[in-house]
Amino acid sequence: MLHPVFAVNQVLRARLASLLQPETGGACVQEPSTFDVATAPGADTDPATPIRVVVTANEVNHLHGTGPLVQRIFKDQPNIFSIRARNDWGIHDFGDWNVCLTPRARNRSEAFTNILSVLRGRNVASVLCVPFLPDEFLTSIAIHECFGAKLCVYLMDDQNVASHNIPDALMREFLERCSLRLATHPELRFAYESKYGLPFHLLPAVVPAELVPEESAGTPPVFAQRRRKGALIGSFWDQRWFDELCGVLSCCDFEIDWFGNNNSPWFEFSTESLARAGVTAHGVVPEAQLKVELAKYPFVIVPVGALDEKDANPGVAWLSLPGRILFALACSHTPILIVGSGRTCGARFVAHFGVGEVVPYDAALLRAAMERISRPENQSRIRQNAARIAPALSDRGVAEWLAQSIELGAPADRRFEDLFAGYDATIDLGGGSELHKAAGQG
């Protein structure tokens, strides 16, 4: 049950309902929106058609990790209405309809007004929210309240347990309204179940089925020791990660090809630092090409947090699992070399499944790990482990699985629960942390 502070006045509810379905001879009138709703060619023009709303912080595109995953889990699904809080990338590539709610709502009342402006007269069946900002919570609550739509949360990042960007009261109200709660990996689920006492289920960062080999390639590729090359994938969520990685790579005598967004608006990736580190930036490449490229390397480097007081974004450092880890192991079976703390979710994933190694930001240890992981016997062992779990990370049937799960209010099957069976998700952020206190209450 919701706390009384969140009880909605019945008079207001009746008024909202009358605004949603104005009576005009039995027909619904779609009044002009104060926001610019973009409509894709071929979108259904019947307002009675059930739509599924997807709420995100910013644009859905290929330039950041959330975008491809959202596109993937809704692949080929019709009647998607995409709502976002702001524009950061200049590209949006998702949904039959999409809108950016800018200017952003200053309070709950404005959030309701904004939603009525863009969705009045439509038949909303469900809402999936990928939250990051308070905006997504208020928008999703407004849709749920106004339309009675099923509400599902899909947590990919933390903004409340290790980070404190979302107030506890708003998070609790939102989570209690959800009929289905999903998280990308076990540690994130553990953190939120421990704090809020509500059940979560798993939906990992699945990868395109057409890129996942149906069978192991057999004999792994042999890489000449003199080649001394590796790949770098994933995103930098902290300037410090980039600076420290470049610092240690400059002492390792390996050439590194970077496949990722090297033009982030939030960080400085100087050409001088990259040159000293022996890193060549190739930018974001199509995933089919990325699979081919990654198969050429004995390892891929994924930077993560050091988990100390200098981490600028503790939510990401402690509780995020980079999706590119799953992509590399599932599509090319390439060994993963985590650089950062062994207590991060990425390091724990790699250790649990035996698909790579973990080293801190230390040049000597990193160079030794790069040489060790390139040896044929280690290549064979790690690639066999990756091939064993790769099919479970395929997106085959996931769009249907998600639709059925939202309708049921529970996972349609146990495919992802079985994948992580036996996984120790207990994570301790330290005796004085909010997560540690919450876990003690779970």
Secondary structure, 3 states (H helix, E strand, C coil): CCCHHHCCCHHHHHHHHHHHCCCECCECCCCCCCCCCEECCCCCCCCCCEEEEEEECCCCCCCCCHHHHHHHHCCCCCCEEEEECCCCCCCCCCCCEEEECCCCCCCHHHHHHHHHHHHCCCEEEEEEECCCCHHHHHHHHHHHHHHCCEEEEEECCCCCCCCCCCCHHHHHHHHHHCCEEEECCHHHHHHHHHHHCCCCEECCCCECHHHCCCCCCCCCCCCCCCCCEEEEECCCCCHHHHHHHHHHHCCCCCEEEEECCCCCCCCCCCHHHHHHHCEEECCCCCHHHHHHHHCCCCCEEEECCCCCCCCCCHHHHHHCCCHHHHHHHHHCCCCEEEECCCCCHHHHHHHHHCCEEEECCCHHHHHHHHHHHCCHHHHHHHHHHHHHHHHHHECCCHHHHHHHHHHHCCCCCCHHHHHCCCCCCCCCCCCCCHHHHHHHHC
